[in-house]
């Protein structure tokens, strides 16, 4: 639970209305029983009442009552797949990504709240391994694969995920040796606005962020100060509140390894990144800006949740529960999900 001065800071940052006199209980993560023990690394928050979860064993859950109940809407026959990312347009329309080598990487779409699903993409290239997807609007979206032929591969849709095509790679910079994305939270590929998208990497000598301003046709690349140099290290998640201001989090996902400099910020669309003056104390796999705030964000990982109120320059731990991913909505609905079926909503 959130306690002490950090909790007070969180309450102020969220601008939560005062409760009854004498009730100083701060906002906190409130666990929502999902009825399963699978790991949820995919999360799509639609509102305070509606959210989608995607996880291991081909599991997709949906709630329409703020997490009081969850409906299992998993695609039939998907029990051997690992869902790591889900993007939802509303309570009925969603696109989910399964990761893995070759045909394990797939995309499914539903238009009826998960009652039925259509498989819209199945990877047939054994060299490809898809990690994340993102949408600019209900029609235009991208998915990314680890490098094929020395460059990250980008998949594009113009019909809301009903069909996909591989984009030409001439505008993609060469990948570093060992460089890849991390399918840890569905946030290694994120967009902001109608055309801008960023891709986070790790595993190589340097952790980098790639940026495209034309929906994935051409890219620029920048080094970040987040440590890399090992397959377990790098940038795991990105969040942009507009096309210029972003936060990167990551570190070393191994529990017995330290994660110094596990967060960085940019104010120029990702051309340059600056280490957080006071970073999170450990590896973080997910990050989200709080709604209607220019300075406040949450980062989550297996050892806790951290809060920044100064745009990512300094972070403080406000909860010690384990979460892999986090997402917030304009109506101040913030959700988190993770291992052992954990799902939570930020409550007053």
Secondary structure as the mmCIF struct_conf table of DSSP 4:
data_model
#
loop_
_struct_conf.conf_type_id
_struct_conf.id
_struct_conf.beg_label_comp_id
_struct_conf.beg_label_asym_id
_struct_conf.beg_label_seq_id
_struct_conf.end_label_comp_id
_struct_conf.end_label_asym_id
_struct_conf.end_label_seq_id
HELX_RH_AL_P HELX_RH_AL_P1 UNK A 4 UNK A 14
TURN_TY1_P TURN_TY1_P1 UNK A 15 UNK A 15
HELX_LH_PP_P HELX_LH_PP_P1 UNK A 16 UNK A 18
BEND BEND1 UNK A 20 UNK A 20
TURN_TY1_P TURN_TY1_P2 UNK A 21 UNK A 22
HELX_LH_PP_P HELX_LH_PP_P2 UNK A 25 UNK A 27
STRN STRN1 UNK A 28 UNK A 31
BEND BEND2 UNK A 35 UNK A 35
STRN STRN2 UNK A 40 UNK A 45
BEND BEND3 UNK A 47 UNK A 49
STRN STRN3 UNK A 51 UNK A 55
TURN_TY1_P TURN_TY1_P3 UNK A 56 UNK A 58
STRN STRN4 UNK A 59 UNK A 63
BEND BEND4 UNK A 64 UNK A 65
TURN_TY1_P TURN_TY1_P4 UNK A 66 UNK A 67
BEND BEND5 UNK A 68 UNK A 69
STRN STRN5 UNK A 71 UNK A 72
HELX_LH_PP_P HELX_LH_PP_P3 UNK A 74 UNK A 75
TURN_TY1_P TURN_TY1_P5 UNK A 76 UNK A 77
TURN_TY1_P TURN_TY1_P6 UNK A 79 UNK A 80
STRN STRN6 UNK A 82 UNK A 88
BEND BEND6 UNK A 89 UNK A 92
STRN STRN7 UNK A 94 UNK A 101
HELX_RH_3T_P HELX_RH_3T_P1 UNK A 102 UNK A 104
STRN STRN8 UNK A 106 UNK A 110
BEND BEND7 UNK A 111 UNK A 112
TURN_TY1_P TURN_TY1_P7 UNK A 113 UNK A 114
BEND BEND8 UNK A 115 UNK A 116
STRN STRN9 UNK A 118 UNK A 122
TURN_TY1_P TURN_TY1_P8 UNK A 126 UNK A 127
STRN STRN10 UNK A 129 UNK A 135
BEND BEND9 UNK A 136 UNK A 139
STRN STRN11 UNK A 141 UNK A 148
TURN_TY1_P TURN_TY1_P9 UNK A 149 UNK A 150
STRN STRN12 UNK A 151 UNK A 157
BEND BEND10 UNK A 158 UNK A 159
TURN_TY1_P TURN_TY1_P10 UNK A 160 UNK A 161
BEND BEND11 UNK A 162 UNK A 163
STRN STRN13 UNK A 165 UNK A 166
HELX_LH_PP_P HELX_LH_PP_P4 UNK A 167 UNK A 168
BEND BEND12 UNK A 169 UNK A 169
TURN_TY1_P TURN_TY1_P11 UNK A 170 UNK A 171
BEND BEND13 UNK A 172 UNK A 172
HELX_LH_PP_P HELX_LH_PP_P5 UNK A 173 UNK A 176
TURN_TY1_P TURN_TY1_P12 UNK A 177 UNK A 178
STRN STRN14 UNK A 180 UNK A 180
BEND BEND14 UNK A 184 UNK A 186
BEND BEND15 UNK A 188 UNK A 188
STRN STRN15 UNK A 189 UNK A 192
TURN_TY1_P TURN_TY1_P13 UNK A 193 UNK A 195
STRN STRN16 UNK A 196 UNK A 200
STRN STRN17 UNK A 202 UNK A 202
BEND BEND16 UNK A 203 UNK A 206
STRN STRN18 UNK A 208 UNK A 212
BEND BEND17 UNK A 213 UNK A 214
TURN_TY1_P TURN_TY1_P14 UNK A 215 UNK A 216
BEND BEND18 UNK A 217 UNK A 218
STRN STRN19 UNK A 220 UNK A 223
BEND BEND19 UNK A 225 UNK A 226
BEND BEND20 UNK A 229 UNK A 230
TURN_TY1_P TURN_TY1_P15 UNK A 231 UNK A 232
STRN STRN20 UNK A 233 UNK A 240
BEND BEND21 UNK A 241 UNK A 244
STRN STRN21 UNK A 246 UNK A 252
BEND BEND22 UNK A 254 UNK A 254
TURN_TY1_P TURN_TY1_P16 UNK A 255 UNK A 256
BEND BEND23 UNK A 257 UNK A 257
TURN_TY1_P TURN_TY1_P17 UNK A 260 UNK A 261
STRN STRN22 UNK A 263 UNK A 266
BEND BEND24 UNK A 267 UNK A 268
TURN_TY1_P TURN_TY1_P18 UNK A 269 UNK A 270
BEND BEND25 UNK A 271 UNK A 272
STRN STRN23 UNK A 274 UNK A 275
TURN_TY1_P TURN_TY1_P19 UNK A 277 UNK A 277
STRN STRN24 UNK A 278 UNK A 278
BEND BEND26 UNK A 281 UNK A 282
STRN STRN25 UNK A 286 UNK A 289
HELX_LH_PP_P HELX_LH_PP_P6 UNK A 290 UNK A 290
TURN_TY1_P TURN_TY1_P20 UNK A 291 UNK A 292
BEND BEND27 UNK A 294 UNK A 295
STRN STRN26 UNK A 297 UNK A 301
TURN_TY1_P TURN_TY1_P21 UNK A 302 UNK A 303
STRN STRN27 UNK A 304 UNK A 308
BEND BEND28 UNK A 309 UNK A 310
TURN_TY1_P TURN_TY1_P22 UNK A 311 UNK A 312
BEND BEND29 UNK A 313 UNK A 313
STRN STRN28 UNK A 314 UNK A 314
STRN STRN29 UNK A 316 UNK A 319
BEND BEND30 UNK A 324 UNK A 324
STRN STRN30 UNK A 325 UNK A 328
TURN_TY1_P TURN_TY1_P23 UNK A 330 UNK A 331
BEND BEND31 UNK A 332 UNK A 332
STRN STRN31 UNK A 334 UNK A 337
BEND BEND32 UNK A 339 UNK A 339
TURN_TY1_P TURN_TY1_P24 UNK A 340 UNK A 341
STRN STRN32 UNK A 343 UNK A 347
#
